[in-house]
Structures are given as structure tokens and as C-alpha cells.
Amino acid sequence: MKLVARGHLVDSGLLGEALDLVTAAGGRYEVLRFDIGRTVDEPSDLLLEVSCEDAGAEVELLENLGSLGFSDPHAVDACSATVEQDGVAPEGFYSSTNLATRVRVDGTWIDVRDQRMDAVLVLSEGGAGCVKLRDLTAGMRAVVGQAGVSVVPDTRRRESSDFAFMSGGVSSERRVEDQARQLAEQWRQTLAEGQRVVLVAGPVVVHSGQAGSMAGLVRRGWVDAVLAGNALAVHDVEAAVLGTSLGVCQQTGRPVTHGHMHHMRAINLVREHGGLAGAVQAGALTTGVMHALVQAEVPYCLAGSIRDDGPLPDTEMDLIAAQARYAELLEGAGLVVVLGTMLHGIGVGNMLPAAVTLVCVDINPAVATKLADRGSSHTTPIVTDVGLFLSVLAQQLDQPAPQRAGR
């Protein structure tokens, strides 16, 4: 089988990965042609011949090489089958990755819209797009098999060399100041390119005493949307109204008498006013992250779970509706920063195309590792205390964000 690949194959490491896959599968390869790009911007072109004695291993190998951007130079059109039952894909349907994907239709390669992992490629008169299983309807044409499908490999490992925190894997042995500065630079660049910045935050933001830092970023216009769970908002209100988080005084760091009741009192206060916006308008909530979001009219979604107390009236307890709202708020994002939440971080990672810069800040290196293990290999890990990092980052972004259309 002859395969072609185009891109920054050497300095991105893709060529090495591909050849390792061949040898690990017990196969053989021969480089028939390799034109290496002569400048930083010029891609390389490769023609590779691959073979395996085991037919089953060869099929699996070709699928794995396809995920790295290797394709058949004599590709045929993609095959499709009609969806017969709502929410059920045809046998052998193609399950998408988060890498940019193209489908060959009538001899022409077309780009797939709404790229995300674990979706079905659906063909229509308007082109091709990713559709979740549950959103399939009878009559749709779903791509089946691997033929006529090509992915564009992620070569940002090469492009990110200017950012030290992006180039060394999961490690806690890096200066917080340097990592915060580099992320701030990426943040500014993202906004300058007309893309959005979305924060995915856990309650550790509040527990660590940095609700004010995050609220400041919101008020200064650096944040386009916030995705979180019920707990972030509950403890943010608790801290704003009662001065505690999980019943611990934020000034002294000591538990207060009957502090275990405080988060419930915070929930009750918000429910009394019909929601967070009502509490802000009534003057019952005057500071904190949720106050800043309401005041600045920055959209947010609180996705509920089985463990939630209350919940707050604002928390979306319908899982499907919460997923849809998350996806809506992620549209147009160029940078997504996860702050101390494994649950919501992994969920968001699964929704993003690989082209979106995903930064995971957590004191536990396993969180970033789990993101990568679940397909979000483009995750940039920053292993440090979330509160410390957020404080330093807020200092880097202490000026109002540049004015943008629609804000």
C-alpha cells in the first residue's frame, strides 16, 4: 500500500510516530519519495510504501496512519449509508477524531464542519459535518468505512516552540511567572485574531481565595464565556456573602462555627431571589465571579451533576441541554483554559477540535494526563497551584482587554 503525507513531518515528530507504528505492527516500510521543505513555512511531501503480512494488522495499521494524516494517493469517494433509525448510525460508520477532517465527494475533497471527536460524519447538499449519535435522524447520509476520509495532522508541536510551557510535557518544575506570562501572550494573540477565550473553572478558584482575580479578568473584558459546575457558583456566593468557602474563613483559613451550613445558606439566598441575576439586581450579591459575570453580561453555563446540593436555579440539570449549551459557548473559541476541574475539563476537551489551544492548569499532573489519554493530546499542561497561577496571571492581564466587535 502506498501512502502520501504532507506537512511539517520531521520537526513535528509525525514521521517518527508513523514509522514506529509500522514497526510495532510487524510491518515493513520503504520511503519512495521525500521532498523536505527548505524553509520554515514550506511543508514536506512524503510517499511511503507500507506492507504487513497479517491482513488484520495491516488494516489496523492503515487506520492508525490515517489518524496521522497519511492517505491513499489514489483515494476513492467516501461511502455512505442512510440512517434508518433516529439516534442510530449505520453499521461500520466512521467515528470522528478532533483533528481537522476532509471527505472526498464526487472527486473533490471537502472540509468537515463542526469538527469534534466521537461524532458521525454526515453528508448533505451543504457539504459534510460532525453530528453526535443522539442527533442523527432517519434519512441522513452517514459516512461508513475509512475510504475517502482524510485527517489533517496536528503540527502545532512545531509551531509552539516559542512557548516553553508547551514543549516539555507534564512537569511541575517550571516558574509560575514564566508560564503565566506565556499564557498571557497567547491570550492576547487569540483575541487579536478575533477568536474567543473561554474559561472552564472548578471551585478551587474560590477555595484558594482567587475569586477576585477571576472576577477581575471578567470585568476587564478578557473572558468571553465561563463553563463550570454548580459548586463554583455556590462557593463563590458563599465567599461573597459569608466570607467562607466550604465553611473555612477566607481571611484566617480556619473553620468557623457551623460553617458546614454556609454553602446551603448561600444556595437558599440565591433561590430566594430566583437566581444569580436576581440576587445581583437586588443587591444581595455584590462581589465575586458570578456577580462579575452577571454585571458584565458574559455568558456562562453551570452544568449539574448527581452530587450537587440545591442546586442553584441557574444550574442546568438536564445533561443533554448542558452539553448543548457548552458546545454553543465554545463556538469560535481559540483558547480554552481549564482551571482545576477534571470533570468539566475532560468534557470540554472532548468537544474541541485539535486546532483550539487547550491549557489545563492543575496541581495534579494526572488531570492533564487524563485529558491526553481521552483523546485531547493537544492539551498544554501547567502543573501548579491554581490559586497561585491565577493570581500571577491576573497581574499579567491587569489592563482592560482590547475592544472587540460584539463586546
Secondary structure, DSSP 8 states (H G I E B T S, - for coil): -EEEEEESTTTTSHHHHHHHHHHHTT-EEEEEEEE--SSSS--EEEEEEEE-SSHHHHHHHHHHHHTTT-B-TT----EEEE--BTTB--TTB-B--SS-EEEEETTEEEEEES--SS-EEEEETTEEEEE-GGG--TT-EEEESSTTEEE----HHHHGGG-GGGSS-S-S-S-HHHHHHHHHHHHHHHHHTT-EEEEEE-THHHHTT-HHHHHHHHHTT--SEEEEEHHHHHHHHHHHHHSEETTEETTT--B-TTGGGHHHHHHHHHHHTTSHHHHHHTTS--SSHHHHHHHHT--EEEE--TT-SS--TTSB--HHHHHHHHHHHHTTEEEEEEES-HHHHHHHHHHS-TTSEEEEEES-HHHHHHHHHTT-TTEEEEES-HHHHHHHHHHHT-S-----TT-
